[in-house]
Amino acid sequence: MHRSNVQSKVWDCIVVGAGIEGSNAARYSALLGKNTLCLEQFPIPHDRGSSHGQSRITRHSHGEAHLARMMPEAFKLWEEIEQLANTQLFVNCGYLEMDDYPYNAHKVILENFEKNGVPSEVVGSKQLKENYHFDFPESVRGLLEKTGGILLASKCLRAVQDQFVKFGGILHDNEKVLEITPGDVVLVKTNKGLYKAKNLILTPGPWAPTVLKSIGVDLPLRPKHITVCYWKVKKNGFDAKDNYPTWYSKIQSSSRGHQGYIYSTPCLEYPDLLKVCYHDGPEVQPESRDQVDVTWTVDAAAEFVGRHLPGVESQPSIVETCMYTLTPDRTCVLDRHPRFSNIILGVGFSGSGFKLSPVYGKILCELAFNLKQSYDLQEFRLDRFENHLVKSLL
């Protein structure tokens, strides 16, 4: 479509941000037959946001019931996207989550498994050592979800974007949004033009704090620099093709004061390199994400590897960068703007949003087009945060 025609028409929907959440929202909007424009500030593909890289963990295993109940549909939608793409997007190697006595985290996950009909297997400390090469205290056990595994992230993103265009959507990359003017018809000014839309879906990732404040919403969002580390394995048995699972573990003990969680995907992206990462990092401004000290995040992962993975080298061979955007309760916001009901907010996904993105995209479109909601969105509402409005701008 010629650019002048793109700018003169009134779109049913404009989506700002073509990461995995925005791309899935745009895809679903186009699937509904809506005239949809998706704007991405960087050239596609890029590694400046939260959706690049080769792997993301997917799993039914959630302690939060509002997330667990969405995962069966997420698996189904990813399967549909995969079939239409005619290329593999999911590697079913399983997901293993560790817990220590009295296994409270496992108890909650098992309750959700029962509600959603997900089979699982308890893995004792001996089996953790013999089958999965861990060296944990005897009190630590695992919960194996055989339905879990890996989403091939960059391929997933490309497939979703390709299908959006196939369904009739228009995707503009290297086009930064400069100004949003709310109204019955929303005006979106970019560095390349001015667009009009009946509905606007905002999925700007780490840039959300700035974008939302410009339209009167102030959320306690924290963009974080996440260090992605790959470690050389010293023996066989860590490959996805051998069904070595993705896994997640609390830091069991630390002589250096490290706390939090470690996650991993098996050898897949690089030959004989296991991905093991600390599930946190320093807060950053997205435009200057690399100007922070991240040595402590690598150190936390290295201490865990040294203590609990004797079959893995103690220092990473490759270190890459990603970003999370977190809310205080680590649950994203899926809601309408408090004043302008045709502006839909989808923010704070990072760290757990990739696997649920087809469902989140569908929900954002249901909000935009006043369709019947598939889920109760109480836990995702904007007003759960105090002082979330910039009153001078409303």
Contacts in CASP RR format, 6 or more apart in sequence:
PFRMAT RR
TARGET T0000
AUTHOR 0000-0000-0000
METHOD contacts of the structure
MODEL  1
MHRSNVQSKVWDCIVVGAGIEGSNAARYSALLGKNTLCLEQFPIPHDRGS
SHGQSRITRHSHGEAHLARMMPEAFKLWEEIEQLANTQLFVNCGYLEMDD
YPYNAHKVILENFEKNGVPSEVVGSKQLKENYHFDFPESVRGLLEKTGGI
LLASKCLRAVQDQFVKFGGILHDNEKVLEITPGDVVLVKTNKGLYKAKNL
ILTPGPWAPTVLKSIGVDLPLRPKHITVCYWKVKKNGFDAKDNYPTWYSK
IQSSSRGHQGYIYSTPCLEYPDLLKVCYHDGPEVQPESRDQVDVTWTVDA
AAEFVGRHLPGVESQPSIVETCMYTLTPDRTCVLDRHPRFSNIILGVGFS
GSGFKLSPVYGKILCELAFNLKQSYDLQEFRLDRFENHLVKSLL
1 170 0 8 1.000
3 192 0 8 1.000
6 37 0 8 1.000
6 170 0 8 1.000
6 172 0 8 1.000
6 195 0 8 1.000
7 193 0 8 1.000
7 194 0 8 1.000
7 195 0 8 1.000
9 35 0 8 1.000
9 196 0 8 1.000
10 185 0 8 1.000
10 196 0 8 1.000
10 197 0 8 1.000
10 198 0 8 1.000
11 35 0 8 1.000
11 36 0 8 1.000
11 37 0 8 1.000
11 195 0 8 1.000
11 196 0 8 1.000
11 197 0 8 1.000
11 198 0 8 1.000
12 29 0 8 1.000
12 33 0 8 1.000
12 34 0 8 1.000
12 35 0 8 1.000
12 36 0 8 1.000
12 197 0 8 1.000
12 198 0 8 1.000
12 199 0 8 1.000
12 369 0 8 1.000
13 26 0 8 1.000
13 29 0 8 1.000
13 34 0 8 1.000
13 35 0 8 1.000
13 36 0 8 1.000
13 37 0 8 1.000
13 197 0 8 1.000
13 198 0 8 1.000
13 199 0 8 1.000
13 200 0 8 1.000
13 201 0 8 1.000
13 365 0 8 1.000
13 368 0 8 1.000
13 369 0 8 1.000
14 36 0 8 1.000
14 37 0 8 1.000
14 38 0 8 1.000
14 39 0 8 1.000
14 186 0 8 1.000
14 188 0 8 1.000
14 195 0 8 1.000
14 197 0 8 1.000
14 199 0 8 1.000
14 200 0 8 1.000
14 201 0 8 1.000
15 22 0 8 1.000
15 23 0 8 1.000
15 25 0 8 1.000
15 26 0 8 1.000
15 29 0 8 1.000
15 36 0 8 1.000
15 37 0 8 1.000
15 38 0 8 1.000
15 39 0 8 1.000
15 200 0 8 1.000
15 201 0 8 1.000
15 203 0 8 1.000
16 39 0 8 1.000
16 177 0 8 1.000
16 180 0 8 1.000
16 188 0 8 1.000
16 200 0 8 1.000
16 201 0 8 1.000
16 202 0 8 1.000
16 203 0 8 1.000
16 204 0 8 1.000
16 211 0 8 1.000
17 38 0 8 1.000
17 39 0 8 1.000
17 40 0 8 1.000
17 41 0 8 1.000
17 202 0 8 1.000
17 203 0 8 1.000
17 204 0 8 1.000
17 205 0 8 1.000
18 26 0 8 1.000
18 38 0 8 1.000
18 39 0 8 1.000
18 40 0 8 1.000
18 44 0 8 1.000
18 161 0 8 1.000
18 171 0 8 1.000
18 173 0 8 1.000
19 40 0 8 1.000
19 49 0 8 1.000
19 50 0 8 1.000
19 51 0 8 1.000
19 157 0 8 1.000
19 203 0 8 1.000
19 205 0 8 1.000
20 50 0 8 1.000
20 51 0 8 1.000
20 153 0 8 1.000
20 156 0 8 1.000
20 157 0 8 1.000
20 160 0 8 1.000
20 353 0 8 1.000
20 354 0 8 1.000
20 357 0 8 1.000
21 51 0 8 1.000
21 203 0 8 1.000
21 205 0 8 1.000
21 346 0 8 1.000
21 349 0 8 1.000
21 353 0 8 1.000
21 357 0 8 1.000
21 360 0 8 1.000
21 361 0 8 1.000
21 364 0 8 1.000
22 38 0 8 1.000
22 201 0 8 1.000
22 203 0 8 1.000
22 357 0 8 1.000
22 361 0 8 1.000
22 364 0 8 1.000
23 38 0 8 1.000
23 51 0 8 1.000
23 157 0 8 1.000
23 160 0 8 1.000
23 161 0 8 1.000
23 164 0 8 1.000
23 357 0 8 1.000
24 160 0 8 1.000
24 357 0 8 1.000
24 358 0 8 1.000
24 360 0 8 1.000
24 361 0 8 1.000
24 362 0 8 1.000
25 201 0 8 1.000
25 203 0 8 1.000
25 360 0 8 1.000
25 361 0 8 1.000
25 364 0 8 1.000
25 365 0 8 1.000
26 36 0 8 1.000
26 38 0 8 1.000
26 164 0 8 1.000
26 169 0 8 1.000
26 171 0 8 1.000
26 201 0 8 1.000
27 160 0 8 1.000
27 161 0 8 1.000
27 163 0 8 1.000
27 164 0 8 1.000
27 167 0 8 1.000
27 361 0 8 1.000
28 358 0 8 1.000
28 361 0 8 1.000
28 362 0 8 1.000
28 364 0 8 1.000
28 365 0 8 1.000
29 36 0 8 1.000
29 201 0 8 1.000
29 365 0 8 1.000
29 368 0 8 1.000
29 369 0 8 1.000
30 36 0 8 1.000
30 164 0 8 1.000
30 167 0 8 1.000
30 168 0 8 1.000
30 169 0 8 1.000
31 167 0 8 1.000
32 365 0 8 1.000
32 369 0 8 1.000
33 167 0 8 1.000
33 168 0 8 1.000
34 365 0 8 1.000
34 369 0 8 1.000
35 169 0 8 1.000
36 164 0 8 1.000
36 168 0 8 1.000
36 169 0 8 1.000
36 170 0 8 1.000
37 169 0 8 1.000
37 170 0 8 1.000
37 172 0 8 1.000
37 195 0 8 1.000
37 197 0 8 1.000
38 161 0 8 1.000
38 164 0 8 1.000
38 169 0 8 1.000
38 170 0 8 1.000
38 171 0 8 1.000
38 172 0 8 1.000
39 172 0 8 1.000
39 175 0 8 1.000
39 177 0 8 1.000
39 188 0 8 1.000
39 190 0 8 1.000
39 195 0 8 1.000
40 171 0 8 1.000
40 172 0 8 1.000
40 173 0 8 1.000
40 174 0 8 1.000
40 175 0 8 1.000
41 174 0 8 1.000
41 175 0 8 1.000
41 176 0 8 1.000
41 177 0 8 1.000
41 207 0 8 1.000
42 48 0 8 1.000
42 173 0 8 1.000
42 174 0 8 1.000
43 173 0 8 1.000
43 174 0 8 1.000
44 161 0 8 1.000
44 171 0 8 1.000
44 173 0 8 1.000
44 174 0 8 1.000
45 52 0 8 1.000
45 154 0 8 1.000
45 157 0 8 1.000
45 158 0 8 1.000
46 52 0 8 1.000
47 53 0 8 1.000
47 321 0 8 1.000
48 286 0 8 1.000
48 289 0 8 1.000
49 205 0 8 1.000
49 206 0 8 1.000
49 286 0 8 1.000
49 322 0 8 1.000
49 323 0 8 1.000
50 205 0 8 1.000
50 206 0 8 1.000
50 322 0 8 1.000
50 323 0 8 1.000
50 324 0 8 1.000
50 325 0 8 1.000
50 349 0 8 1.000
50 350 0 8 1.000
50 351 0 8 1.000
51 153 0 8 1.000
51 157 0 8 1.000
51 354 0 8 1.000
52 153 0 8 1.000
52 154 0 8 1.000
52 157 0 8 1.000
52 322 0 8 1.000
53 153 0 8 1.000
53 154 0 8 1.000
53 228 0 8 1.000
53 269 0 8 1.000
53 320 0 8 1.000
53 322 0 8 1.000
54 152 0 8 1.000
54 153 0 8 1.000
54 154 0 8 1.000
54 268 0 8 1.000
54 269 0 8 1.000
55 150 0 8 1.000
55 151 0 8 1.000
55 152 0 8 1.000
55 153 0 8 1.000
55 265 0 8 1.000
55 268 0 8 1.000
55 269 0 8 1.000
55 275 0 8 1.000
56 150 0 8 1.000
56 151 0 8 1.000
56 153 0 8 1.000
56 156 0 8 1.000
56 354 0 8 1.000
56 355 0 8 1.000
57 95 0 8 1.000
57 148 0 8 1.000
57 149 0 8 1.000
57 150 0 8 1.000
57 151 0 8 1.000
57 246 0 8 1.000
57 248 0 8 1.000
57 263 0 8 1.000
57 265 0 8 1.000
57 355 0 8 1.000
58 74 0 8 1.000
58 75 0 8 1.000
58 78 0 8 1.000
58 90 0 8 1.000
58 95 0 8 1.000
58 148 0 8 1.000
58 149 0 8 1.000
58 150 0 8 1.000
58 151 0 8 1.000
58 354 0 8 1.000
58 355 0 8 1.000
59 71 0 8 1.000
59 94 0 8 1.000
59 95 0 8 1.000
59 97 0 8 1.000
59 145 0 8 1.000
59 147 0 8 1.000
59 148 0 8 1.000
59 149 0 8 1.000
59 246 0 8 1.000
59 355 0 8 1.000
60 68 0 8 1.000
60 71 0 8 1.000
60 72 0 8 1.000
60 75 0 8 1.000
60 112 0 8 1.000
60 113 0 8 1.000
60 116 0 8 1.000
60 118 0 8 1.000
60 145 0 8 1.000
60 147 0 8 1.000
60 148 0 8 1.000
61 68 0 8 1.000
61 95 0 8 1.000
61 97 0 8 1.000
61 109 0 8 1.000
61 113 0 8 1.000
61 143 0 8 1.000
61 145 0 8 1.000
61 148 0 8 1.000
61 248 0 8 1.000
62 68 0 8 1.000
62 71 0 8 1.000
62 109 0 8 1.000
62 112 0 8 1.000
63 105 0 8 1.000
63 108 0 8 1.000
63 109 0 8 1.000
63 112 0 8 1.000
64 331 0 8 1.000
64 379 0 8 1.000
65 112 0 8 1.000
65 115 0 8 1.000
66 331 0 8 1.000
66 375 0 8 1.000
66 376 0 8 1.000
66 378 0 8 1.000
66 379 0 8 1.000
66 380 0 8 1.000
67 331 0 8 1.000
67 352 0 8 1.000
67 356 0 8 1.000
68 109 0 8 1.000
68 112 0 8 1.000
68 115 0 8 1.000
68 116 0 8 1.000
69 112 0 8 1.000
69 115 0 8 1.000
69 116 0 8 1.000
69 375 0 8 1.000
70 356 0 8 1.000
70 359 0 8 1.000
70 375 0 8 1.000
71 116 0 8 1.000
71 355 0 8 1.000
71 356 0 8 1.000
72 116 0 8 1.000
73 358 0 8 1.000
73 359 0 8 1.000
73 374 0 8 1.000
74 355 0 8 1.000
74 356 0 8 1.000
74 357 0 8 1.000
74 358 0 8 1.000
74 359 0 8 1.000
75 147 0 8 1.000
77 358 0 8 1.000
77 359 0 8 1.000
77 362 0 8 1.000
78 89 0 8 1.000
78 90 0 8 1.000
78 151 0 8 1.000
78 156 0 8 1.000
78 355 0 8 1.000
78 358 0 8 1.000
79 90 0 8 1.000
81 89 0 8 1.000
81 156 0 8 1.000
81 159 0 8 1.000
81 160 0 8 1.000
81 163 0 8 1.000
81 358 0 8 1.000
82 88 0 8 1.000
82 89 0 8 1.000
82 90 0 8 1.000
82 159 0 8 1.000
84 159 0 8 1.000
84 163 0 8 1.000
85 155 0 8 1.000
85 159 0 8 1.000
85 162 0 8 1.000
85 163 0 8 1.000
87 155 0 8 1.000
87 159 0 8 1.000
88 152 0 8 1.000
88 155 0 8 1.000
89 151 0 8 1.000
89 152 0 8 1.000
89 155 0 8 1.000
89 156 0 8 1.000
89 159 0 8 1.000
90 149 0 8 1.000
90 150 0 8 1.000
90 151 0 8 1.000
90 152 0 8 1.000
91 149 0 8 1.000
91 150 0 8 1.000
91 152 0 8 1.000
91 240 0 8 1.000
91 268 0 8 1.000
92 146 0 8 1.000
92 147 0 8 1.000
92 148 0 8 1.000
92 149 0 8 1.000
93 148 0 8 1.000
93 149 0 8 1.000
93 150 0 8 1.000
93 240 0 8 1.000
93 243 0 8 1.000
93 244 0 8 1.000
93 245 0 8 1.000
93 246 0 8 1.000
93 266 0 8 1.000
94 144 0 8 1.000
94 145 0 8 1.000
94 146 0 8 1.000
94 147 0 8 1.000
94 148 0 8 1.000
94 149 0 8 1.000
94 243 0 8 1.000
94 245 0 8 1.000
94 246 0 8 1.000
95 144 0 8 1.000
95 145 0 8 1.000
95 147 0 8 1.000
95 148 0 8 1.000
95 149 0 8 1.000
95 245 0 8 1.000
95 246 0 8 1.000
95 247 0 8 1.000
95 248 0 8 1.000
96 123 0 8 1.000
96 132 0 8 1.000
96 142 0 8 1.000
96 143 0 8 1.000
96 144 0 8 1.000
96 145 0 8 1.000
96 245 0 8 1.000
96 246 0 8 1.000
96 247 0 8 1.000
96 248 0 8 1.000
97 105 0 8 1.000
97 106 0 8 1.000
97 109 0 8 1.000
97 142 0 8 1.000
97 143 0 8 1.000
97 145 0 8 1.000
97 247 0 8 1.000
97 248 0 8 1.000
97 249 0 8 1.000
98 128 0 8 1.000
98 134 0 8 1.000
98 136 0 8 1.000
98 140 0 8 1.000
98 141 0 8 1.000
98 142 0 8 1.000
98 247 0 8 1.000
98 248 0 8 1.000
98 249 0 8 1.000
98 250 0 8 1.000
99 105 0 8 1.000
99 106 0 8 1.000
99 140 0 8 1.000
99 141 0 8 1.000
99 142 0 8 1.000
99 143 0 8 1.000
99 250 0 8 1.000
100 137 0 8 1.000
100 139 0 8 1.000
100 140 0 8 1.000
100 250 0 8 1.000
100 252 0 8 1.000
101 139 0 8 1.000
103 141 0 8 1.000
106 122 0 8 1.000
106 141 0 8 1.000
106 142 0 8 1.000
106 143 0 8 1.000
109 120 0 8 1.000
109 143 0 8 1.000
110 120 0 8 1.000
110 143 0 8 1.000
112 118 0 8 1.000
113 119 0 8 1.000
113 120 0 8 1.000
113 145 0 8 1.000
118 145 0 8 1.000
118 147 0 8 1.000
119 145 0 8 1.000
119 146 0 8 1.000
119 147 0 8 1.000
120 143 0 8 1.000
120 144 0 8 1.000
120 145 0 8 1.000
120 146 0 8 1.000
121 143 0 8 1.000
121 144 0 8 1.000
121 146 0 8 1.000
122 141 0 8 1.000
122 142 0 8 1.000
122 143 0 8 1.000
122 144 0 8 1.000
123 131 0 8 1.000
123 132 0 8 1.000
123 141 0 8 1.000
123 142 0 8 1.000
123 143 0 8 1.000
123 144 0 8 1.000
124 141 0 8 1.000
124 142 0 8 1.000
125 136 0 8 1.000
125 137 0 8 1.000
125 138 0 8 1.000
125 139 0 8 1.000
125 140 0 8 1.000
125 141 0 8 1.000
128 134 0 8 1.000
128 136 0 8 1.000
128 140 0 8 1.000
128 141 0 8 1.000
128 142 0 8 1.000
129 135 0 8 1.000
129 136 0 8 1.000
132 244 0 8 1.000
132 245 0 8 1.000
132 247 0 8 1.000
133 235 0 8 1.000
133 237 0 8 1.000
133 238 0 8 1.000
133 309 0 8 1.000
133 310 0 8 1.000
133 311 0 8 1.000
133 312 0 8 1.000
134 140 0 8 1.000
134 308 0 8 1.000
134 309 0 8 1.000
135 307 0 8 1.000
135 308 0 8 1.000
135 309 0 8 1.000
135 310 0 8 1.000
136 252 0 8 1.000
136 308 0 8 1.000
137 252 0 8 1.000
140 252 0 8 1.000
144 245 0 8 1.000
148 245 0 8 1.000
148 246 0 8 1.000
149 245 0 8 1.000
149 246 0 8 1.000
150 240 0 8 1.000
150 246 0 8 1.000
150 265 0 8 1.000
150 266 0 8 1.000
150 268 0 8 1.000
151 354 0 8 1.000
151 355 0 8 1.000
153 354 0 8 1.000
156 354 0 8 1.000
160 357 0 8 1.000
160 358 0 8 1.000
161 171 0 8 1.000
164 171 0 8 1.000
165 171 0 8 1.000
172 192 0 8 1.000
175 190 0 8 1.000
175 191 0 8 1.000
175 192 0 8 1.000
176 190 0 8 1.000
176 191 0 8 1.000
177 188 0 8 1.000
177 189 0 8 1.000
177 190 0 8 1.000
177 204 0 8 1.000
177 211 0 8 1.000
178 189 0 8 1.000
178 190 0 8 1.000
178 191 0 8 1.000
179 187 0 8 1.000
179 188 0 8 1.000
179 189 0 8 1.000
179 214 0 8 1.000
180 186 0 8 1.000
180 187 0 8 1.000
180 188 0 8 1.000
180 189 0 8 1.000
180 200 0 8 1.000
180 211 0 8 1.000
180 214 0 8 1.000
180 215 0 8 1.000
180 343 0 8 1.000
181 187 0 8 1.000
181 188 0 8 1.000
181 189 0 8 1.000
182 215 0 8 1.000
182 337 0 8 1.000
182 339 0 8 1.000
182 340 0 8 1.000
182 343 0 8 1.000
183 340 0 8 1.000
183 342 0 8 1.000
184 342 0 8 1.000
185 196 0 8 1.000
185 197 0 8 1.000
185 198 0 8 1.000
186 196 0 8 1.000
186 197 0 8 1.000
186 198 0 8 1.000
186 199 0 8 1.000
186 200 0 8 1.000
186 340 0 8 1.000
186 342 0 8 1.000
186 343 0 8 1.000
187 194 0 8 1.000
187 195 0 8 1.000
187 196 0 8 1.000
188 194 0 8 1.000
188 195 0 8 1.000
188 196 0 8 1.000
188 197 0 8 1.000
188 200 0 8 1.000
189 195 0 8 1.000
198 342 0 8 1.000
199 342 0 8 1.000
199 343 0 8 1.000
199 344 0 8 1.000
199 368 0 8 1.000
199 369 0 8 1.000
200 342 0 8 1.000
200 343 0 8 1.000
200 344 0 8 1.000
201 344 0 8 1.000
201 346 0 8 1.000
201 364 0 8 1.000
201 365 0 8 1.000
201 368 0 8 1.000
202 208 0 8 1.000
202 211 0 8 1.000
202 212 0 8 1.000
202 343 0 8 1.000
202 344 0 8 1.000
202 345 0 8 1.000
202 346 0 8 1.000
202 347 0 8 1.000
203 346 0 8 1.000
203 347 0 8 1.000
203 364 0 8 1.000
204 211 0 8 1.000
204 347 0 8 1.000
205 223 0 8 1.000
205 325 0 8 1.000
205 347 0 8 1.000
205 348 0 8 1.000
205 349 0 8 1.000
205 350 0 8 1.000
206 223 0 8 1.000
206 284 0 8 1.000
206 286 0 8 1.000
206 289 0 8 1.000
206 323 0 8 1.000
206 325 0 8 1.000
206 350 0 8 1.000
207 286 0 8 1.000
208 219 0 8 1.000
208 221 0 8 1.000
208 325 0 8 1.000
208 346 0 8 1.000
208 347 0 8 1.000
208 348 0 8 1.000
209 218 0 8 1.000
209 219 0 8 1.000
209 221 0 8 1.000
209 223 0 8 1.000
212 218 0 8 1.000
212 219 0 8 1.000
212 221 0 8 1.000
212 345 0 8 1.000
212 347 0 8 1.000
213 390 0 8 1.000
213 393 0 8 1.000
214 393 0 8 1.000
215 337 0 8 1.000
215 340 0 8 1.000
215 343 0 8 1.000
215 393 0 8 1.000
216 389 0 8 1.000
216 390 0 8 1.000
216 393 0 8 1.000
216 394 0 8 1.000
217 337 0 8 1.000
217 338 0 8 1.000
217 345 0 8 1.000
217 382 0 8 1.000
217 388 0 8 1.000
217 389 0 8 1.000
217 390 0 8 1.000
218 387 0 8 1.000
218 388 0 8 1.000
218 389 0 8 1.000
218 390 0 8 1.000
219 327 0 8 1.000
219 333 0 8 1.000
219 347 0 8 1.000
219 382 0 8 1.000
219 385 0 8 1.000
219 388 0 8 1.000
220 327 0 8 1.000
220 328 0 8 1.000
220 385 0 8 1.000
221 325 0 8 1.000
221 326 0 8 1.000
221 327 0 8 1.000
221 347 0 8 1.000
221 348 0 8 1.000
222 283 0 8 1.000
222 325 0 8 1.000
222 326 0 8 1.000
222 327 0 8 1.000
223 283 0 8 1.000
223 284 0 8 1.000
223 285 0 8 1.000
223 286 0 8 1.000
223 289 0 8 1.000
223 323 0 8 1.000
223 324 0 8 1.000
223 325 0 8 1.000
224 280 0 8 1.000
224 281 0 8 1.000
224 282 0 8 1.000
224 283 0 8 1.000
224 284 0 8 1.000
224 323 0 8 1.000
224 324 0 8 1.000
224 325 0 8 1.000
224 326 0 8 1.000
224 350 0 8 1.000
225 281 0 8 1.000
225 282 0 8 1.000
225 283 0 8 1.000
225 284 0 8 1.000
225 289 0 8 1.000
225 290 0 8 1.000
225 292 0 8 1.000
225 294 0 8 1.000
225 321 0 8 1.000
225 323 0 8 1.000
226 277 0 8 1.000
226 278 0 8 1.000
226 279 0 8 1.000
226 280 0 8 1.000
226 281 0 8 1.000
226 297 0 8 1.000
226 321 0 8 1.000
226 322 0 8 1.000
226 323 0 8 1.000
226 324 0 8 1.000
227 277 0 8 1.000
227 278 0 8 1.000
227 281 0 8 1.000
227 294 0 8 1.000
227 297 0 8 1.000
227 298 0 8 1.000
227 301 0 8 1.000
227 319 0 8 1.000
227 320 0 8 1.000
227 321 0 8 1.000
228 275 0 8 1.000
228 277 0 8 1.000
228 319 0 8 1.000
228 320 0 8 1.000
228 321 0 8 1.000
228 322 0 8 1.000
229 275 0 8 1.000
229 276 0 8 1.000
229 277 0 8 1.000
229 278 0 8 1.000
229 298 0 8 1.000
229 301 0 8 1.000
229 316 0 8 1.000
229 318 0 8 1.000
229 319 0 8 1.000
229 320 0 8 1.000
230 269 0 8 1.000
230 270 0 8 1.000
230 273 0 8 1.000
230 274 0 8 1.000
230 275 0 8 1.000
230 276 0 8 1.000
230 316 0 8 1.000
230 317 0 8 1.000
230 318 0 8 1.000
230 319 0 8 1.000
230 320 0 8 1.000
231 273 0 8 1.000
231 274 0 8 1.000
231 275 0 8 1.000
231 276 0 8 1.000
231 305 0 8 1.000
231 309 0 8 1.000
231 312 0 8 1.000
231 313 0 8 1.000
231 315 0 8 1.000
231 316 0 8 1.000
231 317 0 8 1.000
232 272 0 8 1.000
232 273 0 8 1.000
232 274 0 8 1.000
232 312 0 8 1.000
232 313 0 8 1.000
232 317 0 8 1.000
233 267 0 8 1.000
233 272 0 8 1.000
233 273 0 8 1.000
233 274 0 8 1.000
233 311 0 8 1.000
233 312 0 8 1.000
233 313 0 8 1.000
234 311 0 8 1.000
234 312 0 8 1.000
234 313 0 8 1.000
235 311 0 8 1.000
236 242 0 8 1.000
237 244 0 8 1.000
238 244 0 8 1.000
238 266 0 8 1.000
238 267 0 8 1.000
238 272 0 8 1.000
238 274 0 8 1.000
238 312 0 8 1.000
239 266 0 8 1.000
239 267 0 8 1.000
239 268 0 8 1.000
240 265 0 8 1.000
240 266 0 8 1.000
240 267 0 8 1.000
240 268 0 8 1.000
242 266 0 8 1.000
244 266 0 8 1.000
244 267 0 8 1.000
245 266 0 8 1.000
246 263 0 8 1.000
246 264 0 8 1.000
246 265 0 8 1.000
246 266 0 8 1.000
247 263 0 8 1.000
247 264 0 8 1.000
248 261 0 8 1.000
248 262 0 8 1.000
248 263 0 8 1.000
248 264 0 8 1.000
248 279 0 8 1.000
249 261 0 8 1.000
249 262 0 8 1.000
249 263 0 8 1.000
249 304 0 8 1.000
249 308 0 8 1.000
250 260 0 8 1.000
250 261 0 8 1.000
250 262 0 8 1.000
251 258 0 8 1.000
251 259 0 8 1.000
251 260 0 8 1.000
251 261 0 8 1.000
251 262 0 8 1.000
251 300 0 8 1.000
251 304 0 8 1.000
252 307 0 8 1.000
252 308 0 8 1.000
253 307 0 8 1.000
254 300 0 8 1.000
254 303 0 8 1.000
255 303 0 8 1.000
256 299 0 8 1.000
256 300 0 8 1.000
256 303 0 8 1.000
258 278 0 8 1.000
258 296 0 8 1.000
258 299 0 8 1.000
258 300 0 8 1.000
258 303 0 8 1.000
258 304 0 8 1.000
260 278 0 8 1.000
260 279 0 8 1.000
260 280 0 8 1.000
260 300 0 8 1.000
261 278 0 8 1.000
261 279 0 8 1.000
261 280 0 8 1.000
262 276 0 8 1.000
262 277 0 8 1.000
262 278 0 8 1.000
262 279 0 8 1.000
262 300 0 8 1.000
262 301 0 8 1.000
262 304 0 8 1.000
263 276 0 8 1.000
263 277 0 8 1.000
263 279 0 8 1.000
264 274 0 8 1.000
264 275 0 8 1.000
264 276 0 8 1.000
264 277 0 8 1.000
265 274 0 8 1.000
265 275 0 8 1.000
266 274 0 8 1.000
266 275 0 8 1.000
267 273 0 8 1.000
267 274 0 8 1.000
268 275 0 8 1.000
269 275 0 8 1.000
270 317 0 8 1.000
270 318 0 8 1.000
273 317 0 8 1.000
273 318 0 8 1.000
274 309 0 8 1.000
274 312 0 8 1.000
276 301 0 8 1.000
276 304 0 8 1.000
276 305 0 8 1.000
276 309 0 8 1.000
276 312 0 8 1.000
276 316 0 8 1.000
277 301 0 8 1.000
278 297 0 8 1.000
278 298 0 8 1.000
278 300 0 8 1.000
278 301 0 8 1.000
278 304 0 8 1.000
279 351 0 8 1.000
280 297 0 8 1.000
281 294 0 8 1.000
281 297 0 8 1.000
281 324 0 8 1.000
282 292 0 8 1.000
282 293 0 8 1.000
282 294 0 8 1.000
282 297 0 8 1.000
284 291 0 8 1.000
284 292 0 8 1.000
284 323 0 8 1.000
286 323 0 8 1.000
289 321 0 8 1.000
289 323 0 8 1.000
290 321 0 8 1.000
298 316 0 8 1.000
298 319 0 8 1.000
301 316 0 8 1.000
302 314 0 8 1.000
302 315 0 8 1.000
302 316 0 8 1.000
305 312 0 8 1.000
305 313 0 8 1.000
305 314 0 8 1.000
306 312 0 8 1.000
306 314 0 8 1.000
323 350 0 8 1.000
324 350 0 8 1.000
324 351 0 8 1.000
325 347 0 8 1.000
325 348 0 8 1.000
325 349 0 8 1.000
325 350 0 8 1.000
326 348 0 8 1.000
326 350 0 8 1.000
326 351 0 8 1.000
327 333 0 8 1.000
327 347 0 8 1.000
327 348 0 8 1.000
327 385 0 8 1.000
328 385 0 8 1.000
329 384 0 8 1.000
330 351 0 8 1.000
330 352 0 8 1.000
331 379 0 8 1.000
331 380 0 8 1.000
332 346 0 8 1.000
332 347 0 8 1.000
332 348 0 8 1.000
332 349 0 8 1.000
332 353 0 8 1.000
332 360 0 8 1.000
332 380 0 8 1.000
333 345 0 8 1.000
333 346 0 8 1.000
333 347 0 8 1.000
333 348 0 8 1.000
333 380 0 8 1.000
333 381 0 8 1.000
333 382 0 8 1.000
334 345 0 8 1.000
334 346 0 8 1.000
334 360 0 8 1.000
334 363 0 8 1.000
334 364 0 8 1.000
334 367 0 8 1.000
334 377 0 8 1.000
334 380 0 8 1.000
335 344 0 8 1.000
335 345 0 8 1.000
335 346 0 8 1.000
335 367 0 8 1.000
335 377 0 8 1.000
335 380 0 8 1.000
335 381 0 8 1.000
335 382 0 8 1.000
335 383 0 8 1.000
336 343 0 8 1.000
336 344 0 8 1.000
336 345 0 8 1.000
336 367 0 8 1.000
336 382 0 8 1.000
337 343 0 8 1.000
337 344 0 8 1.000
337 345 0 8 1.000
338 382 0 8 1.000
338 383 0 8 1.000
338 388 0 8 1.000
338 389 0 8 1.000
338 394 0 8 1.000
339 394 0 8 1.000
342 368 0 8 1.000
344 364 0 8 1.000
344 367 0 8 1.000
344 368 0 8 1.000
345 382 0 8 1.000
346 360 0 8 1.000
346 364 0 8 1.000
349 356 0 8 1.000
349 357 0 8 1.000
349 360 0 8 1.000
353 360 0 8 1.000
359 374 0 8 1.000
359 375 0 8 1.000
362 374 0 8 1.000
363 373 0 8 1.000
363 374 0 8 1.000
363 375 0 8 1.000
363 377 0 8 1.000
365 371 0 8 1.000
366 372 0 8 1.000
366 373 0 8 1.000
366 374 0 8 1.000
367 373 0 8 1.000
382 388 0 8 1.000
END
